[in-house]
Amino acid sequence: MFFERVKTPGLGHNAYVLGCGEGIAVVVDPRRDVAKYLQIARDNDLSIAYCIETHRQEDFEYGSASLSEITGAKILAGTHSLFGRADVRLGDGEEIRIGTTRLVALATPGHTPESMCYAVYPEDSGGICWGVFTGDTIFVGDTGRTDLSDPERTAENAGLLYDSVHQKLTPPGEAWR
C-alpha cells in the first residue's frame, strides 16, 4: 500500500494520497493547488480515482474539482447538505471498495455538522482497520474546534464531538492514551 502525507505550508492542513491497490489512488482533503498530488501519482504509477472530502474547509479551498477535471476522479463526500458537489455520497456506516481497499464512512459531527471520517481496510489487513482519515475531527492529542461553524452552538457541538470520538473512533473497551 502507498501512503503519503502532504502538508500545506502556513496552514494547519494535511492532505493524503493513499494507494488502494491495482494502481488506483485517492486524495483525501486536497488543497486547491493540485500539482503536488499529480506529481506523487506520476512518480508512483498511480491513477487518482477519487477525491475524498471530510468536511467543509474555512481556511482554504478544496482542490477536488480541479483534480476531477484533470484526472476524471470522482468526488466522494458525506450525505449532509453542507457538502457541495459530490459524485458519490456515503452515509454513516456505508462502504465503498476502491481497488483492493475498503473504506467505511463514519459520520462524526461536532467540529462541523457534516464532518465525516473514513476507516481504511486494505484487502490484506485481515479485516483490521489500517487507519482512519479524520479530517479535523481529531488531531494528535486534540480535537477540532467546536465554535467555528456556529458560536451559539459551541456547547452542543462539543457534546456531538465527544460522542463522535467515543462512539465512532475509540475502539470498544479502549481509552485514548
Helices and strands as residue ranges (DSSP letters): E 3-8, E 13-19, E 24-28, H 35-43, E 47-52, H 64-71, E 74-78, E 88-90, E 95-98, E 101-107, E 116-122, G 123-125, E 131-133, E 138-139, E 142-143, G 151-153, H 154-164, I 165-169
